[in-house]
Amino acid sequence: MWLRRVEELSQKDVALRLGISEKTVEKHIAKGMRLLADGLFAGEAGARADAIADAIADAARRRAD
């Protein structure tokens, strides 16, 4: 999400940088947006924040490999 939304990289550039397919980037962005929306609008920010933190940590581990 950070690379797409903050750094404004294209989906293709994100995929190349992380070594994953563009389809995987698309799926991660969609999942991240759902998690953010759930946390903001469903009142379950604590549980969703944990899920978001896990997703970010997983992405960082994949990028380090």
Summary of the structure (lengths in Angstrom):
residues: 65
radius of gyration: 12.2
end to end distance: 18.9
largest distance: 35.3
contacts: 158
relative contact order: 0.13
helix: 82%
strand: 0%
